[in-house]
Every structure is written in structure tokens, then in C-alpha cells.
Amino acid sequence: MSQPAPTRMTDIAAAREVELLAALLDHDRPPWRPGELPPLAHWLLFPPSARQSRLGPDGHPLREDARLPRRMWAGGRVRFLVPVPLGAEVVRETTELSSTEKTGRSGKMQFLTLQHQISVDGRPAIEEEQDIVYREASAPGVSNRPPAPEEPTPLPPILRQITVDTVALFRFSALTFNGHRIHYDQAYATEVEGYPGLVVHGPFIATLLMDHFLRRNPGAEVTRFAFRAMRPLFHMDPFTLGLTEDGSGGDLVAIDAQGGTAMQARVDVR
């Protein structure tokens, strides 16, 4: 089977979206470099533009493969090559790197890796590999609350307690034009998907981890960020952001209310 053709989108690295991100993260003076798109803020660009009639019951665009409707952003690797000036036109080209199907405890799954290259004035600025997992629909009455971990995650030296409420979830969904109902429709999240509450977006957790690092290292020139989602976080549960610094950046972790690792990440700086 031939690979799908690359897709190309254009957008503007608008200062307005960056101001809204600062408001969401509760900053008066944001810790990122002025005049540039902050690390990971490229996720605010290129919003999904599927017509309303092409959305599925979960709020995501309908897939041709209806066997695996549930979608999770499982992780990724981002390289920051050159700064993206605010106000600049940016171009993103996306290609499919790999697609494999497996069967696990939760049923059939498809693991898809996309490659995004974002350019400014024809010059590569950001390179990203995005890992997505598609799964079968939940059976009625099945709970998707993760079990308690066998051992709690060790606490790093630099900690910050976070509670993401429904308003923050709504604002991040609005900022990214993300229609996935598990993030704002509690009845859908609990009664259809089987979660105990609203689910915190994976990229929102990653953004909070990056923010945790930048609060300690304002103005840092980030060159690489990699993350992996391990367990879901929910709006009613406080969680912990942890950082272990070293000479070239730091290791980050989000720890859920049960003591389990929800996300691991690594940030490198110049």
C-alpha cells in the first residue's frame, strides 16, 4: 500500500495566541523569549478545519477506518532549529512515517507516527515526530480509570502542584480548536468513554511540563523536547509537576493523584 501524500498547511505565528497561552498559564510576565513563538506553542497553529458535518460522535474528525475511533496523542519528539518570529508566516508539511496495528489488553490498536516540518521563509524551523494511538470504542459499562501503581513515582527535587479545572480544559480546547468531547463534556467522558472525569489533554500536560522548566530557567533556548504519555490525568484530581535539572536541560515528570507517572519528558537547551 502506498503512503498517503504529504499535506501542506500555512498559518501565522500570531502574538494574540501567545498572549492567550500566557493567560492560560497564569503569567503576567511569561518566562519565554520575547518576540518569538514559545517552545511548544506551534501546537496552537494549524487548527483542525474539518467541517462540522465531518465530525464523529466524539468531536474528532471522522476516520475512514471506523473500527478504531478512539484517539490518543501518545508522545512525540520535537527539535527547535531556529526561532519563529511572532507575526511570521509558517508552513507545515506533514508525512506519515509509520503505521502498525497490534492487539493488546484493550483490544486492537493502530500506532501512527507523523512527521511535521515547520518552515519560516523556506527555512526549516521546527521538526517534530508525533505518535498517535487509535483504539476500539469502549464497551458499555467498562471503566477506564487506571489502576493504582504498584509503586509510587519517586519525587524529583523541583516540584509544583497543579489542579486543572474545567475552565482551564475548556480554554485549552478553545485555544487549539480541539473538539474532542472527553476534555469538556463530562457526561460523554464518563458515560460513553468510561473515564472518572474530564481528561486533561496530552499536549496541555506537556505544555505545563515545559512551563515548569521555563519558570526555573526563564529565557532558556530550548533545542529539543521529547515526551511520552503513560496514564491519563483527570480534572478533579490534583497532580504534581517534577523537574530534575542537569547541565544540558532537565528530566520532567507529571505524577497523578495516585502517585503514578502520567507523563515523562526531557528538555534540552543550548
TORMAR-665507 format. One line per field, with one value per residue: chain; y, x, z of N, C-alpha, C in turn; residue in three letters. Coordinates in steps of 0.02 Angstrom, whole numbers, plus 50000, padded with zeros to 5 digits. Layout:
N
cadena	A/...
n_y	Y/...
n_x	X/...
n_z	Z/...
ca_y	Y/...
ca_x	X/...
ca_z	Z/...
c_y	Y/...
c_x	X/...
c_z	Z/...
residuo	ALA/...
//
This chain:
270
cadena	A/A/A/A/A/A/A/A/A/A/A/A/A/A/A/A/A/A/A/A/A/A/A/A/A/A/A/A/A/A/A/A/A/A/A/A/A/A/A/A/A/A/A/A/A/A/A/A/A/A/A/A/A/A/A/A/A/A/A/A/A/A/A/A/A/A/A/A/A/A/A/A/A/A/A/A/A/A/A/A/A/A/A/A/A/A/A/A/A/A/A/A/A/A/A/A/A/A/A/A/A/A/A/A/A/A/A/A/A/A/A/A/A/A/A/A/A/A/A/A/A/A/A/A/A/A/A/A/A/A/A/A/A/A/A/A/A/A/A/A/A/A/A/A/A/A/A/A/A/A/A/A/A/A/A/A/A/A/A/A/A/A/A/A/A/A/A/A/A/A/A/A/A/A/A/A/A/A/A/A/A/A/A/A/A/A/A/A/A/A/A/A/A/A/A/A/A/A/A/A/A/A/A/A/A/A/A/A/A/A/A/A/A/A/A/A/A/A/A/A/A/A/A/A/A/A/A/A/A/A/A/A/A/A/A/A/A/A/A/A/A/A/A/A/A/A/A/A/A/A/A/A/A/A/A/A/A/A/A/A/A/A/A/A/A/A/A/A/A/A
n_y	49940/50110/50256/50390/50550/50691/50823/50997/51147/51318/51455/51589/51644/51706/51844/51858/51729/51684/51773/51733/51604/51634/51692/51580/51501/51576/51688/51845/51904/51815/51672/51645/51679/51845/51904/51790/51633/51535/51386/51239/51307/51301/51207/51275/51321/51292/51240/51108/51091/51027/51011/51040/50940/50833/50783/50659/50563/50584/50708/50723/50733/50626/50461/50363/50231/50155/50062/50088/50206/50285/50406/50446/50556/50504/50536/50613/50691/50835/50951/51105/51214/51344/51508/51555/51697/51806/51844/51799/51710/51540/51374/51211/51047/50885/50714/50538/50430/50299/50158/50043/49896/49823/49703/49719/49716/49800/49780/49795/49901/50043/50108/50258/50360/50524/50643/50809/50954/51115/51271/51431/51565/51478/51408/51273/51265/51201/51032/50887/50733/50645/50541/50441/50351/50243/50169/50038/50069/50101/49972/49965/50017/49987/50032/50159/50206/50213/50082/50085/50125/50002/50041/50202/50346/50407/50564/50706/50836/50968/51035/51060/51091/51056/51092/51061/51137/51133/51249/51284/51173/51191/51314/51279/51187/51274/51362/51281/51235/51111/50986/50871/50777/50720/50809/50915/50883/50815/50717/50641/50597/50517/50430/50375/50355/50301/50358/50425/50561/50722/50723/50774/50859/50781/50861/50977/50940/50916/51046/51110/51047/51094/51229/51222/51196/51313/51413/51398/51421/51550/51620/51524/51440/51327/51172/51044/50934/50797/50682/50566/50495/50413/50380/50431/50596/50679/50802/50827/50789/50834/50855/50826/50918/50880/50910/50873/50945/50963/50987/51012/51032/50958/50827/50786/50757/50711/50677/50580/50587/50467/50435/50384/50384/50497/50564/50568/50668/50754/50892/50986/51109/51247
n_x	50042/50029/50106/50014/49995/50100/50039/50004/50004/49970/50001/49994/50112/50046/50045/49937/49884/49989/49984/49862/49896/49988/49899/49820/49915/49935/50021/50096/50214/50280/50392/50462/50561/50555/50459/50466/50398/50344/50422/50341/50225/50191/50095/49978/49952/49892/49755/49630/49521/49406/49244/49089/48995/49076/49124/49147/49053/49128/49180/49296/49369/49292/49351/49415/49438/49333/49340/49425/49398/49437/49552/49718/49846/50000/50133/50291/50426/50520/50614/50693/50747/50776/50729/50554/50489/50368/50221/50265/50241/50207/50243/50182/50227/50168/50199/50170/50256/50256/50147/50067/49979/49919/49870/49810/49779/49670/49611/49609/49733/49799/49954/50019/50138/50176/50264/50309/50361/50405/50419/50496/50502/50551/50646/50690/50619/50560/50557/50462/50408/50262/50170/50029/49892/49764/49615/49495/49318/49252/49179/49010/48988/49117/49256/49377/49469/49633/49725/49788/49961/50093/50205/50239/50288/50453/50487/50545/50672/50624/50470/50297/50131/49979/49814/49700/49561/49388/49369/49499/49525/49427/49471/49596/49555/49482/49583/49660/49568/49510/49398/49374/49272/49299/49369/49290/49155/49075/48976/48983/49117/49116/49004/49005/49140/49192/49277/49331/49313/49333/49460/49628/49710/49838/49940/49922/49966/50101/50136/50122/50225/50337/50321/50344/50481/50530/50492/50586/50698/50701/50690/50768/50851/50776/50813/50770/50634/50557/50426/50320/50164/50091/49989/49818/49765/49648/49517/49472/49568/49712/49880/50059/50197/50360/50537/50702/50851/50994/51157/51126/50992/50845/50754/50584/50427/50256/50152/50020/49870/49868/49998/50060/50156/50110/50156/50312/50454/50582/50689/50801/50928/51017
n_z	50000/49956/50028/50105/50022/50061/50168/50164/50254/50296/50409/50530/50647/50768/50881/50964/50997/51075/51182/51237/51276/51377/51468/51500/51564/51673/51680/51709/51668/51549/51546/51430/51281/51221/51080/51004/50950/51082/51154/51103/51073/50942/50931/50943/50820/50650/50663/50672/50532/50493/50423/50510/50488/50465/50580/50707/50832/50947/50933/50861/50695/50574/50541/50405/50435/50529/50628/50733/50827/50939/50995/51041/51088/51101/51122/51077/50983/50974/50883/50895/50782/50729/50788/50784/50725/50799/50711/50590/50435/50431/50374/50367/50333/50321/50341/50336/50437/50490/50515/50613/50667/50817/50943/51104/51283/51288/51168/50987/50913/50829/50788/50747/50670/50637/50538/50556/50474/50502/50428/50404/50297/50200/50268/50372/50533/50643/50685/50699/50770/50788/50891/50879/50943/50896/50952/50991/51016/51180/51277/51336/51505/51546/51644/51627/51716/51771/51857/52027/52046/52061/52132/52201/52103/52117/52195/52109/52136/52113/52126/52083/52122/52039/51986/51866/51813/51753/51678/51634/51553/51455/51402/51347/51251/51170/51129/51049/50959/50979/50969/51042/51145/51268/51342/51384/51397/51518/51541/51424/51432/51548/51541/51412/51368/51483/51578/51738/51749/51668/51544/51548/51420/51324/51255/51331/51458/51425/51388/51512/51581/51507/51540/51676/51677/51613/51703/51800/51723/51648/51485/51425/51290/51207/51132/51107/51137/51211/51240/51329/51350/51487/51581/51602/51656/51764/51780/51910/51997/52088/52029/52011/51954/51909/51913/51869/51860/51750/51674/51540/51524/51574/51661/51659/51741/51757/51889/51945/52051/52116/52129/52018/51865/51748/51636/51553/51517/51424/51416/51319/51313/51236
ca_y	50000/50170/50304/50450/50607/50741/50878/51062/51198/51381/51491/51646/51639/51768/51862/51852/51662/51680/51809/51690/51550/51663/51699/51513/51477/51622/51729/51917/51910/51746/51657/51629/51733/51891/51912/51726/51583/51496/51314/51200/51347/51284/51166/51319/51338/51241/51206/51065/51131/50984/51038/51014/50878/50780/50764/50600/50573/50606/50776/50721/50719/50556/50423/50313/50167/50164/50009/50113/50277/50322/50434/50472/50582/50464/50562/50643/50717/50900/50986/51176/51228/51417/51541/51575/51764/51819/51879/51768/51657/51475/51321/51144/50990/50825/50650/50480/50392/50228/50138/49972/49875/49773/49686/49719/49701/49842/49764/49813/49969/50065/50155/50300/50413/50576/50689/50878/51001/51183/51315/51504/51592/51423/51380/51231/51296/51151/50965/50850/50668/50641/50473/50439/50284/50235/50109/50021/50103/50069/49933/49997/49997/49974/50089/50174/50233/50169/50055/50116/50097/49955/50082/50272/50376/50448/50636/50745/50890/51031/51013/51110/51059/51083/51066/51087/51135/51129/51310/51279/51124/51223/51365/51247/51161/51331/51389/51234/51216/51039/50969/50805/50788/50695/50864/50967/50857/50765/50662/50598/50567/50466/50381/50342/50333/50263/50391/50451/50633/50750/50704/50829/50849/50764/50920/51025/50916/50929/51118/51126/51025/51144/51290/51209/51205/51383/51454/51392/51441/51598/51639/51469/51424/51256/51142/50980/50913/50732/50663/50504/50491/50348/50371/50493/50639/50700/50871/50835/50763/50871/50816/50856/50926/50871/50926/50859/50982/50945/51039/51024/51037/50926/50774/50809/50706/50728/50622/50586/50587/50401/50425/50354/50428/50511/50583/50580/50713/50777/50955/51003/51180/51263
ca_x	50000/50069/50099/49975/50034/50109/49991/50037/49961/50003/49970/50033/50132/50016/50058/49875/49881/50040/49956/49811/49931/50014/49842/49801/49967/49933/50082/50097/50274/50296/50464/50494/50598/50507/50461/50472/50349/50371/50428/50279/50168/50171/50034/49920/49944/49864/49699/49591/49471/49353/49176/49051/48962/49126/49147/49117/49017/49174/49203/49353/49351/49279/49405/49395/49439/49286/49349/49465/49379/49465/49616/49759/49912/50038/50200/50324/50494/50520/50678/50686/50807/50786/50669/50499/50469/50296/50197/50291/50202/50239/50218/50192/50219/50159/50203/50162/50318/50243/50081/50066/49923/49933/49815/49830/49726/49611/49586/49651/49759/49842/50006/50034/50187/50177/50321/50291/50416/50379/50469/50485/50541/50583/50699/50663/50623/50540/50546/50425/50378/50203/50145/49957/49865/49693/49591/49425/49272/49243/49117/48967/48999/49187/49290/49443/49513/49692/49733/49841/50027/50122/50249/50234/50344/50496/50477/50605/50686/50589/50401/50243/50065/49934/49746/49671/49488/49351/49378/49563/49518/49389/49511/49646/49518/49465/49645/49685/49511/49505/49329/49368/49224/49324/49402/49244/49087/49083/48929/49011/49179/49104/48953/49021/49210/49208/49327/49300/49304/49361/49530/49673/49741/49909/49983/49917/50013/50169/50146/50132/50293/50383/50314/50378/50553/50545/50486/50652/50750/50670/50730/50811/50846/50761/50831/50737/50586/50528/50380/50282/50107/50089/49924/49778/49751/49578/49509/49456/49624/49774/49939/50123/50248/50426/50595/50771/50894/51064/51193/51102/50920/50815/50704/50520/50377/50192/50133/49949/49850/49881/50070/50085/50184/50063/50195/50383/50478/50652/50701/50871/50939/51082
ca_z	50000/49951/50082/50088/50001/50114/50171/50174/50283/50314/50465/50554/50717/50792/50951/51003/51026/51128/51239/51267/51310/51440/51514/51523/51610/51730/51680/51695/51626/51530/51552/51367/51248/51190/51007/50971/50968/51138/51143/51100/51053/50873/50936/50937/50749/50606/50696/50627/50497/50466/50426/50567/50468/50458/50646/50734/50895/50999/50919/50816/50625/50559/50509/50356/50471/50584/50678/50788/50830/50995/50976/51096/51070/51148/51135/51020/50987/50939/50878/50881/50743/50729/50816/50740/50747/50802/50652/50529/50404/50440/50331/50395/50288/50362/50307/50379/50442/50501/50539/50629/50708/50867/50987/51174/51331/51274/51101/50931/50914/50774/50808/50689/50682/50586/50539/50537/50466/50502/50398/50401/50240/50166/50309/50425/50599/50693/50660/50751/50759/50831/50898/50891/50951/50886/50987/50984/51060/51245/51287/51387/51575/51561/51673/51601/51767/51778/51924/52067/52027/52109/52174/52182/52068/52160/52184/52091/52185/52099/52120/52081/52124/51988/51977/51803/51820/51691/51639/51601/51499/51402/51369/51305/51193/51127/51102/50998/50919/50989/50984/51075/51199/51333/51377/51408/51404/51571/51531/51372/51457/51600/51522/51348/51366/51543/51621/51800/51744/51608/51534/51532/51355/51325/51241/51386/51510/51401/51393/51583/51598/51479/51580/51740/51665/51597/51763/51833/51677/51602/51427/51401/51219/51204/51068/51096/51188/51197/51294/51321/51395/51519/51614/51596/51712/51763/51802/51982/52037/52085/52009/52027/51903/51939/51871/51890/51814/51740/51638/51472/51523/51632/51654/51686/51753/51786/51934/51959/52121/52144/52132/51957/51814/51694/51577/51560/51465/51427/51381/51310/51298/51209
c_y	50062/50217/50362/50507/50656/50795/50941/51112/51260/51415/51550/51635/51703/51781/51853/51783/51654/51717/51767/51631/51575/51671/51631/51487/51524/51664/51803/51932/51839/51734/51639/51690/51779/51894/51848/51681/51540/51422/51279/51241/51337/51238/51209/51337/51279/51204/51162/51103/51088/51018/51004/50947/50819/50761/50702/50614/50595/50676/50780/50713/50644/50524/50376/50244/50175/50111/50036/50188/50318/50343/50460/50495/50553/50491/50593/50668/50780/50928/51058/51199/51302/51449/51557/51644/51771/51862/51848/51717/51592/51423/51255/51091/50927/50763/50594/50439/50318/50218/50063/49957/49820/49758/49681/49702/49740/49829/49786/49887/49982/50118/50193/50353/50460/50619/50757/50918/51071/51231/51387/51531/51537/51388/51336/51263/51246/51085/50924/50782/50659/50570/50475/50365/50287/50168/50097/50062/50064/50030/49967/49971/49983/50038/50097/50212/50187/50143/50092/50085/50050/49992/50155/50297/50417/50523/50669/50803/50954/51015/51072/51072/51095/51052/51100/51081/51135/51191/51307/51229/51155/51274/51334/51217/51217/51358/51346/51211/51140/51022/50904/50812/50763/50751/50917/50942/50799/50706/50614/50560/50509/50411/50343/50314/50296/50293/50416/50526/50657/50736/50766/50812/50829/50823/50974/51004/50930/51003/51140/51104/51073/51208/51282/51219/51278/51429/51453/51420/51490/51617/51585/51457/51349/51229/51078/50966/50846/50713/50599/50503/50420/50331/50436/50531/50666/50766/50878/50814/50810/50826/50857/50860/50921/50883/50906/50892/50951/50999/51056/51029/51006/50871/50796/50751/50737/50667/50632/50580/50520/50387/50394/50405/50436/50529/50591/50624/50730/50841/50967/51076/51190/51295
c_x	50044/50055/50055/50020/50043/50056/50029/49986/50002/49965/50016/50049/50110/50031/49996/49870/49931/50017/49903/49842/49959/49958/49822/49850/49976/49997/50065/50156/50296/50371/50498/50524/50550/50515/50465/50413/50378/50378/50361/50219/50150/50110/49971/49906/49912/49805/49661/49533/49416/49285/49138/49018/49011/49155/49111/49083/49062/49200/49264/49329/49342/49339/49376/49392/49396/49295/49383/49453/49413/49536/49653/49826/49960/50108/50229/50393/50497/50591/50665/50751/50825/50723/50617/50476/50393/50276/50219/50241/50242/50204/50232/50179/50219/50161/50193/50226/50305/50173/50081/50004/49944/49869/49840/49771/49662/49583/49635/49671/49799/49890/50030/50085/50188/50239/50297/50356/50386/50434/50447/50531/50581/50638/50669/50673/50608/50529/50514/50404/50323/50177/50071/49937/49789/49671/49517/49382/49264/49177/49076/48982/49070/49220/49359/49486/49572/49698/49789/49908/50053/50168/50242/50297/50387/50489/50543/50614/50645/50517/50353/50177/50018/49865/49718/49596/49455/49360/49445/49560/49480/49432/49566/49613/49502/49528/49672/49630/49502/49434/49320/49328/49249/49355/49354/49173/49089/49037/48956/49073/49166/49057/48968/49091/49231/49262/49293/49287/49329/49436/49571/49710/49815/49954/49978/49964/50085/50185/50158/50201/50345/50381/50348/50453/50569/50537/50551/50708/50722/50718/50774/50798/50837/50777/50794/50690/50557/50483/50344/50226/50101/50020/49884/49774/49680/49569/49498/49514/49684/49831/50002/50167/50316/50481/50659/50817/50963/51096/51167/51027/50890/50766/50641/50473/50314/50167/50061/49934/49861/49956/50100/50112/50135/50099/50268/50406/50551/50657/50776/50877/51009/51125
c_z	50000/50010/50060/50068/50058/50110/50189/50200/50298/50370/50482/50628/50753/50865/50994/51035/51082/51191/51275/51303/51377/51491/51542/51574/51670/51737/51670/51650/51608/51531/51486/51334/51210/51114/50969/50992/51024/51120/51153/51080/50980/50873/50934/50864/50712/50639/50647/50596/50466/50474/50483/50550/50461/50525/50670/50800/50952/50989/50876/50744/50615/50524/50457/50388/50533/50638/50740/50796/50884/50980/51037/51068/51122/51164/51073/51036/50944/50941/50857/50847/50743/50759/50763/50763/50749/50742/50587/50501/50410/50397/50365/50342/50331/50319/50358/50378/50448/50526/50550/50672/50755/50906/51058/51218/51317/51204/51047/50935/50851/50800/50746/50710/50622/50593/50514/50529/50457/50479/50401/50345/50206/50205/50364/50494/50654/50658/50716/50726/50811/50831/50918/50896/50940/50916/50973/51032/51126/51246/51341/51457/51593/51588/51644/51652/51775/51849/51961/52048/52081/52158/52153/52147/52117/52143/52166/52140/52174/52082/52115/52078/52075/51995/51915/51808/51752/51647/51601/51543/51440/51365/51325/51243/51144/51093/51046/50950/50920/51012/51021/51139/51267/51374/51404/51420/51454/51562/51478/51398/51505/51576/51458/51348/51429/51588/51685/51798/51677/51604/51516/51466/51363/51309/51294/51442/51489/51404/51465/51606/51570/51520/51647/51733/51654/51657/51803/51789/51625/51546/51400/51327/51213/51134/51054/51154/51166/51256/51277/51373/51421/51548/51606/51661/51706/51800/51877/52027/52032/52063/52019/51965/51937/51889/51906/51840/51808/51696/51569/51467/51584/51613/51691/51694/51780/51825/51954/52033/52155/52151/52071/51908/51757/51630/51597/51503/51477/51387/51378/51290/51271/51263
residuo	MET/SER/GLN/PRO/ALA/PRO/THR/ARG/MET/THR/ASP/ILE/ALA/ALA/ALA/ARG/GLU/VAL/GLU/LEU/LEU/ALA/ALA/LEU/LEU/ASP/HIS/ASP/ARG/PRO/PRO/TRP/ARG/PRO/GLY/GLU/LEU/PRO/PRO/LEU/ALA/HIS/TRP/LEU/LEU/PHE/PRO/PRO/SER/ALA/ARG/GLN/SER/ARG/LEU/GLY/PRO/ASP/GLY/HIS/PRO/LEU/ARG/GLU/ASP/ALA/ARG/LEU/PRO/ARG/ARG/MET/TRP/ALA/GLY/GLY/ARG/VAL/ARG/PHE/LEU/VAL/PRO/VAL/PRO/LEU/GLY/ALA/GLU/VAL/VAL/ARG/GLU/THR/THR/GLU/LEU/SER/SER/THR/GLU/LYS/THR/GLY/ARG/SER/GLY/LYS/MET/GLN/PHE/LEU/THR/LEU/GLN/HIS/GLN/ILE/SER/VAL/ASP/GLY/ARG/PRO/ALA/ILE/GLU/GLU/GLU/GLN/ASP/ILE/VAL/TYR/ARG/GLU/ALA/SER/ALA/PRO/GLY/VAL/SER/ASN/ARG/PRO/PRO/ALA/PRO/GLU/GLU/PRO/THR/PRO/LEU/PRO/PRO/ILE/LEU/ARG/GLN/ILE/THR/VAL/ASP/THR/VAL/ALA/LEU/PHE/ARG/PHE/SER/ALA/LEU/THR/PHE/ASN/GLY/HIS/ARG/ILE/HIS/TYR/ASP/GLN/ALA/TYR/ALA/THR/GLU/VAL/GLU/GLY/TYR/PRO/GLY/LEU/VAL/VAL/HIS/GLY/PRO/PHE/ILE/ALA/THR/LEU/LEU/MET/ASP/HIS/PHE/LEU/ARG/ARG/ASN/PRO/GLY/ALA/GLU/VAL/THR/ARG/PHE/ALA/PHE/ARG/ALA/MET/ARG/PRO/LEU/PHE/HIS/MET/ASP/PRO/PHE/THR/LEU/GLY/LEU/THR/GLU/ASP/GLY/SER/GLY/GLY/ASP/LEU/VAL/ALA/ILE/ASP/ALA/GLN/GLY/GLY/THR/ALA/MET/GLN/ALA/ARG/VAL/ASP/VAL/ARG
//
